[in-house]
Amino acid sequence: LKELRIHCSQSALGSKGTRDFVLNQYAVLKAANPSVPILVREAQNVEARVFGRYANGVERKIILENLDESSVANKIQQIVQTAPSAAQV
């Protein structure tokens, strides 16, 4: 994983779990992945989602909209630990 980007809305209900994840678990995620840039982008009414950028510019996106904090953590763990296969590229 070369970069992790988390997008969410500052006020939309669909982003609540993502906001809670950032507030409560960002420090743990960063400590576990100190060499990976982790960017958090907030924008009004944007769909909650996470992007993982891997070698050769390959990106993977997972929608986080309407998930609770625990489910968001599971989805982000998937992005961090699982690079896309050749079939997904």
N, C-alpha and C positions, 0 to 999 in steps of 0.2 A: 504494500500500500504506500503510495507516494503522497496522498493528500486526502483529507476527509472534509467535506463541506456539508453543513447542516443548515437548511433553510426553514424558517417558520415565520408565522405572523405574530406581532406583538400582542394582538388582542383577540384574534379569531378562536372560537371554541375548539375547532379542529386541530389547532396547534398546541393546545394546553399540555398534552402529554410530552410533546417535544420541548416546550419551554420548561416544564418541570424537570425533564432529563438534564437539560443544560444547567439549570440552577443547582440541582442536587448531585449530578454525577460527572459533570465536565472535568473536575479536578482529578477524579479517579481515572477517567479515560485518558487524560493527558499524561498522568504519571505512568500509566501502563504503556504508553506509546510516545515517549518523549521526543523521538526524532521525526514524528509525523506531524506536519502542519494540520491543525484542526481549526477550521474557519466556521464561525457562526454568523449567518446572515439573517437579519430580521427585516421584513418588509410588510407593509399593510396588506392583509388579505391574500398573502401568498400561500400556496399549498405546502404543508409540512412534508419535507423529504430530505433524504440524505444521499450524497453522491460520494462514491469512492473513486479515486483516480489511481490507476495502476501503471505499471511499466508500459512504455510505448504509447502513452496517451489514452489507453483504454479506460473508459468510465463505465460505472454501474450505478444505477439509481434505484432506490427503494422509497416508495411512498409511505409517509408516516402519519398521514391525515387521520384524525379521530382515534389514534392509538393511545393507550395509557402509558405512563412512564416506564413500566416494566416491559411492555411490548416494544416500545421505542428502543430500550436498551438491548433487547434481543435482536432487533433488526440491525442496529448499529454494530453489534458484535458480529453478525453475519458478514457485513461489509468489511470489517476490519480483518477477520480471520479467513475469508474465502475469496480468493482472486477469481475472476471469470475464467471459465474453461475456454479452450480454443474454439469450441462450438458456439459460445456466446459472443465471441469477438467478431 
